[in-house]
Amino acid sequence: MSIRKRGALLAGAVLLGGSSLIAAAPATTAAPATAPVAPAVAASCNVHWRVSTNYHGYTAGYSWAWNDTVYPGASGDRVREIQCLAKYWGSDPGPIDGVFGSKTEKAVREQQKACNIAADGIVGPKTWRCLRAGGHN
């Protein structure tokens, strides 16, 4: 049964207040359409100093994280924040796409060295403070 014919039967059942036609209509066997996976879109960076009740530091507005640990392989707004802040301080994290890849890890290590902290490529509380407060030497 075509989708158009099935729709007409369903509409007729609703108009007549019945439901017996709905149960009798055969199920379609077509596979559901899947949306294509879009590549990550590069975001813009607008790094600025923010002062509020519980926050004093540089931000790009993607995340307010200070204590979260972010590892290579992570993705999302915290990574976009890291990428923007690293770029602001002169490192090249690659595209601002929210994917913590090898370029972002290299940029994080550069920033950690600039702040005289362990250059492990992982963004933890010390690295967040380095990126947020501008503790570069």
Secondary structure, DSSP 8 states (H G I E B T S, - for coil): --HHHHHHHHHHHHHHT--HHHHHS----------------------EEEEETTEEEEE-SS---SS--B-TT-BSHHHHHHHHHHHHTT----S-SSB--HHHHHHHHHHHHHTTS---S-B-HHHHHHHHHT---
